[in-house]
Amino acid sequence: WLDLIGGGLLFLGAFTRPVAVLLALEMVVAYITVAAPRGPWPISNGGTEVLLHAVVLAYIIAVGPGTWSVGKNSRR
């Protein structure tokens, strides 16, 4: 449910930074609990997609919503 609702909010640009923080934390927890016990390197433990999602969400946290977003924090 977090990915479905959070992805929709990110798509609309509503509450972009808080939602991105929540989803990035979810991805980090998923990596630690599922992929990291299989090995130290993401390429060998199957965690590359999860880490890619976490990096993209960290970028969204840093940049914030765009000009076409619905949220109040949009750049104009």
GUFIVEX-718869 format. One record per atom (N, C-alpha, C, O): residue number from 1; residue in three letters; x, y, z. Coordinates in steps of 0.05 Angstrom, whole numbers, plus 5000, padded with zeros to 4 digits. Example, Ala and Ser with C-alpha at 12.3 -4.5 7.8 and 13.67 -1.06 7.14 Angstrom:
REM GUFIVEX-718869
NODE  nr rest    x    y    z
NODE   1  ALA 5264 4886 5156
NODE   1  ALA 5246 4910 5156
NODE   1  ALA 5264 4934 5156
NODE   1  ALA 5285 4934 5169
NODE   2  SER 5257 4955 5142
NODE   2  SER 5273 4979 5143
NODE   2  SER 5258 5001 5157
NODE   2  SER 5268 5023 5161
END
This chain:
REM GUFIVEX-718869
NODE  nr rest    x    y    z
NODE   1  TRP 5016 4976 5000
NODE   1  TRP 5000 5000 5000
NODE   1  TRP 5017 5025 5000
NODE   1  TRP 5010 5045 4988
NODE   2  LEU 5040 5024 5013
NODE   2  LEU 5057 5047 5014
NODE   2  LEU 5066 5055 4985
NODE   2  LEU 5066 5078 4978
NODE   3  ASP 5074 5035 4970
NODE   3  ASP 5083 5040 4943
NODE   3  ASP 5061 5050 4925
NODE   3  ASP 5065 5068 4908
NODE   4  LEU 5037 5039 4928
NODE   4  LEU 5015 5047 4911
NODE   4  LEU 5006 5076 4917
NODE   4  LEU 5004 5092 4899
NODE   5  ILE 5001 5081 4942
NODE   5  ILE 4992 5108 4949
NODE   5  ILE 5015 5128 4947
NODE   5  ILE 5011 5151 4937
NODE   6  GLY 5038 5121 4957
NODE   6  GLY 5061 5139 4955
NODE   6  GLY 5069 5145 4927
NODE   6  GLY 5077 5167 4920
NODE   7  GLY 5068 5125 4909
NODE   7  GLY 5075 5130 4881
NODE   7  GLY 5055 5149 4868
NODE   7  GLY 5063 5165 4852
NODE   8  GLY 5030 5146 4875
NODE   8  GLY 5009 5164 4865
NODE   8  GLY 5014 5193 4874
NODE   8  GLY 5011 5212 4859
NODE   9  LEU 5021 5195 4900
NODE   9  LEU 5026 5222 4910
NODE   9  LEU 5051 5234 4898
NODE   9  LEU 5052 5258 4892
NODE  10  LEU 5071 5218 4893
NODE  10  LEU 5095 5228 4880
NODE  10  LEU 5089 5236 4851
NODE  10  LEU 5100 5256 4842
NODE  11  PHE 5073 5221 4838
NODE  11  PHE 5065 5227 4811
NODE  11  PHE 5051 5254 4809
NODE  11  PHE 5055 5270 4791
NODE  12  LEU 5033 5259 4828
NODE  12  LEU 5019 5284 4829
NODE  12  LEU 5035 5308 4839
NODE  12  LEU 5030 5331 4833
NODE  13  GLY 5056 5301 4855
NODE  13  GLY 5072 5322 4867
NODE  13  GLY 5061 5332 4893
NODE  13  GLY 5068 5354 4902
NODE  14  ALA 5044 5317 4906
NODE  14  ALA 5032 5325 4931
NODE  14  ALA 5048 5312 4954
NODE  14  ALA 5053 5288 4954
NODE  15  PHE 5056 5328 4973
NODE  15  PHE 5072 5319 4996
NODE  15  PHE 5097 5304 4987
NODE  15  PHE 5103 5282 4997
NODE  16  THR 5111 5315 4968
NODE  16  THR 5133 5301 4954
NODE  16  THR 5155 5293 4973
NODE  16  THR 5163 5270 4974
NODE  17  ARG 5166 5311 4988
NODE  17  ARG 5189 5305 5005
NODE  17  ARG 5182 5285 5028
NODE  17  ARG 5196 5266 5031
NODE  18  PRO 5160 5289 5043
NODE  18  PRO 5154 5270 5064
NODE  18  PRO 5148 5242 5053
NODE  18  PRO 5156 5222 5064
NODE  19  VAL 5134 5240 5030
NODE  19  VAL 5128 5214 5018
NODE  19  VAL 5154 5201 5008
NODE  19  VAL 5157 5177 5012
NODE  20  ALA 5172 5217 4996
NODE  20  ALA 5197 5206 4987
NODE  20  ALA 5214 5195 5010
NODE  20  ALA 5227 5175 5007
NODE  21  VAL 5214 5209 5032
NODE  21  VAL 5229 5200 5056
NODE  21  VAL 5217 5173 5065
NODE  21  VAL 5232 5155 5071
NODE  22  LEU 5191 5171 5067
NODE  22  LEU 5178 5147 5076
NODE  22  LEU 5185 5123 5057
NODE  22  LEU 5191 5102 5066
NODE  23  LEU 5183 5128 5031
NODE  23  LEU 5188 5107 5012
NODE  23  LEU 5218 5100 5011
NODE  23  LEU 5225 5076 5007
NODE  24  ALA 5236 5119 5015
NODE  24  ALA 5264 5113 5015
NODE  24  ALA 5271 5096 5040
NODE  24  ALA 5287 5078 5038
NODE  25  LEU 5260 5103 5062
NODE  25  LEU 5264 5087 5086
NODE  25  LEU 5253 5058 5082
NODE  25  LEU 5265 5039 5092
NODE  26  GLU 5231 5056 5069
NODE  26  GLU 5220 5030 5063
NODE  26  GLU 5240 5014 5046
NODE  26  GLU 5243 4990 5050
NODE  27  MET 5252 5026 5026
NODE  27  MET 5271 5013 5008
NODE  27  MET 5296 5004 5024
NODE  27  MET 5307 4983 5019
NODE  28  VAL 5305 5021 5042
NODE  28  VAL 5329 5014 5057
NODE  28  VAL 5323 4991 5075
NODE  28  VAL 5340 4973 5078
NODE  29  VAL 5300 4991 5088
NODE  29  VAL 5293 4968 5105
NODE  29  VAL 5290 4943 5089
NODE  29  VAL 5298 4921 5098
NODE  30  ALA 5278 4945 5065
NODE  30  ALA 5275 4922 5048
NODE  30  ALA 5302 4911 5040
NODE  30  ALA 5306 4887 5039
NODE  31  TYR 5321 4928 5034
NODE  31  TYR 5348 4919 5026
NODE  31  TYR 5362 4905 5050
NODE  31  TYR 5374 4884 5046
NODE  32  ILE 5360 4917 5073
NODE  32  ILE 5373 4906 5097
NODE  32  ILE 5361 4879 5104
NODE  32  ILE 5376 4861 5112
NODE  33  THR 5335 4876 5103
NODE  33  THR 5322 4852 5112
NODE  33  THR 5322 4830 5091
NODE  33  THR 5322 4806 5099
NODE  34  VAL 5322 4836 5065
NODE  34  VAL 5319 4816 5045
NODE  34  VAL 5345 4811 5030
NODE  34  VAL 5354 4788 5029
NODE  35  ALA 5358 4831 5020
NODE  35  ALA 5381 4827 5002
NODE  35  ALA 5407 4825 5017
NODE  35  ALA 5424 4809 5010
NODE  36  ALA 5411 4842 5037
NODE  36  ALA 5437 4843 5051
NODE  36  ALA 5445 4816 5063
NODE  36  ALA 5469 4810 5063
NODE  37  PRO 5427 4801 5075
NODE  37  PRO 5436 4775 5086
NODE  37  PRO 5447 4755 5065
NODE  37  PRO 5461 4736 5072
NODE  38  ARG 5441 4759 5040
NODE  38  ARG 5450 4741 5018
NODE  38  ARG 5479 4747 5011
NODE  38  ARG 5492 4729 4999
NODE  39  GLY 5490 4770 5017
NODE  39  GLY 5518 4776 5010
NODE  39  GLY 5523 4806 5012
NODE  39  GLY 5504 4822 5014
NODE  40  PRO 5548 4814 5010
NODE  40  PRO 5555 4842 5014
NODE  40  PRO 5550 4860 4990
NODE  40  PRO 5546 4884 4993
NODE  41  TRP 5550 4849 4966
NODE  41  TRP 5549 4866 4942
NODE  41  TRP 5521 4864 4929
NODE  41  TRP 5511 4842 4925
NODE  42  PRO 5510 4887 4921
NODE  42  PRO 5483 4887 4910
NODE  42  PRO 5481 4871 4884
NODE  42  PRO 5460 4860 4878
NODE  43  ILE 5502 4870 4868
NODE  43  ILE 5500 4856 4843
NODE  43  ILE 5498 4826 4847
NODE  43  ILE 5487 4811 4831
NODE  44  SER 5509 4816 4870
NODE  44  SER 5508 4787 4875
NODE  44  SER 5484 4779 4893
NODE  44  SER 5477 4756 4893
NODE  45  ASN 5473 4798 4908
NODE  45  ASN 5452 4790 4927
NODE  45  ASN 5424 4798 4916
NODE  45  ASN 5404 4793 4930
NODE  46  GLY 5422 4809 4892
NODE  46  GLY 5397 4816 4881
NODE  46  GLY 5384 4841 4891
NODE  46  GLY 5359 4844 4889
NODE  47  GLY 5399 4859 4902
NODE  47  GLY 5388 4883 4913
NODE  47  GLY 5392 4908 4897
NODE  47  GLY 5389 4930 4907
NODE  48  THR 5400 4905 4871
NODE  48  THR 5406 4929 4855
NODE  48  THR 5381 4946 4850
NODE  48  THR 5383 4971 4852
NODE  49  GLU 5358 4934 4845
NODE  49  GLU 5334 4949 4840
NODE  49  GLU 5325 4965 4865
NODE  49  GLU 5316 4988 4863
NODE  50  VAL 5328 4952 4888
NODE  50  VAL 5320 4965 4913
NODE  50  VAL 5338 4989 4918
NODE  50  VAL 5328 5010 4926
NODE  51  LEU 5364 4986 4915
NODE  51  LEU 5382 5008 4919
NODE  51  LEU 5378 5030 4898
NODE  51  LEU 5381 5054 4904
NODE  52  LEU 5371 5023 4874
NODE  52  LEU 5365 5043 4853
NODE  52  LEU 5341 5059 4861
NODE  52  LEU 5341 5084 4858
NODE  53  HIS 5320 5046 4871
NODE  53  HIS 5297 5061 4880
NODE  53  HIS 5304 5080 4903
NODE  53  HIS 5295 5102 4904
NODE  54  ALA 5321 5070 4922
NODE  54  ALA 5328 5087 4945
NODE  54  ALA 5344 5111 4935
NODE  54  ALA 5340 5133 4946
NODE  55  VAL 5362 5108 4916
NODE  55  VAL 5377 5131 4905
NODE  55  VAL 5359 5151 4891
NODE  55  VAL 5362 5175 4894
NODE  56  VAL 5341 5141 4875
NODE  56  VAL 5322 5159 4860
NODE  56  VAL 5305 5174 4880
NODE  56  VAL 5300 5198 4877
NODE  57  LEU 5296 5161 4901
NODE  57  LEU 5280 5174 4921
NODE  57  LEU 5296 5195 4937
NODE  57  LEU 5286 5216 4945
NODE  58  ALA 5322 5189 4942
NODE  58  ALA 5339 5208 4955
NODE  58  ALA 5343 5233 4937
NODE  58  ALA 5344 5255 4947
NODE  59  TYR 5344 5229 4911
NODE  59  TYR 5345 5252 4893
NODE  59  TYR 5320 5268 4894
NODE  59  TYR 5321 5293 4894
NODE  60  ILE 5297 5255 4895
NODE  60  ILE 5272 5269 4897
NODE  60  ILE 5270 5285 4923
NODE  60  ILE 5259 5306 4924
NODE  61  ILE 5281 5273 4945
NODE  61  ILE 5281 5287 4970
NODE  61  ILE 5298 5313 4968
NODE  61  ILE 5290 5334 4978
NODE  62  ALA 5321 5311 4954
NODE  62  ALA 5339 5334 4952
NODE  62  ALA 5327 5356 4933
NODE  62  ALA 5329 5379 4939
NODE  63  VAL 5315 5347 4911
NODE  63  VAL 5305 5367 4892
NODE  63  VAL 5278 5377 4899
NODE  63  VAL 5273 5401 4895
NODE  64  GLY 5260 5360 4909
NODE  64  GLY 5233 5369 4915
NODE  64  GLY 5215 5367 4892
NODE  64  GLY 5222 5357 4871
NODE  65  PRO 5191 5377 4894
NODE  65  PRO 5171 5376 4873
NODE  65  PRO 5178 5395 4850
NODE  65  PRO 5192 5415 4854
NODE  66  GLY 5169 5389 4827
NODE  66  GLY 5174 5405 4803
NODE  66  GLY 5154 5427 4800
NODE  66  GLY 5137 5431 4817
NODE  67  THR 5155 5441 4778
NODE  67  THR 5138 5463 4773
NODE  67  THR 5109 5455 4767
NODE  67  THR 5090 5470 4770
NODE  68  TRP 5105 5430 4757
NODE  68  TRP 5079 5421 4750
NODE  68  TRP 5065 5406 4773
NODE  68  TRP 5043 5394 4769
NODE  69  SER 5076 5407 4797
NODE  69  SER 5065 5392 4819
NODE  69  SER 5040 5406 4831
NODE  69  SER 5035 5430 4826
NODE  70  VAL 5025 5391 4846
NODE  70  VAL 5001 5401 4859
NODE  70  VAL 5007 5413 4886
NODE  70  VAL 4991 5429 4896
NODE  71  GLY 5030 5406 4898
NODE  71  GLY 5037 5414 4925
NODE  71  GLY 5044 5443 4927
NODE  71  GLY 5050 5457 4907
NODE  72  LYS 5045 5453 4952
NODE  72  LYS 5051 5481 4957
NODE  72  LYS 5081 5487 4954
NODE  72  LYS 5089 5510 4951
NODE  73  ASN 5098 5466 4956
NODE  73  ASN 5127 5470 4956
NODE  73  ASN 5138 5470 4928
NODE  73  ASN 5163 5467 4924
NODE  74  SER 5122 5474 4908
NODE  74  SER 5132 5473 4880
NODE  74  SER 5148 5498 4874
NODE  74  SER 5143 5520 4884
NODE  75  ARG 5168 5494 4857
NODE  75  ARG 5184 5516 4848
NODE  75  ARG 5170 5532 4826
NODE  75  ARG 5160 5519 4807
NODE  76  ARG 5169 5558 4828
NODE  76  ARG 5156 5574 4807
NODE  76  ARG 5173 5596 4799
NODE  76  ARG 5166 5612 4781
END
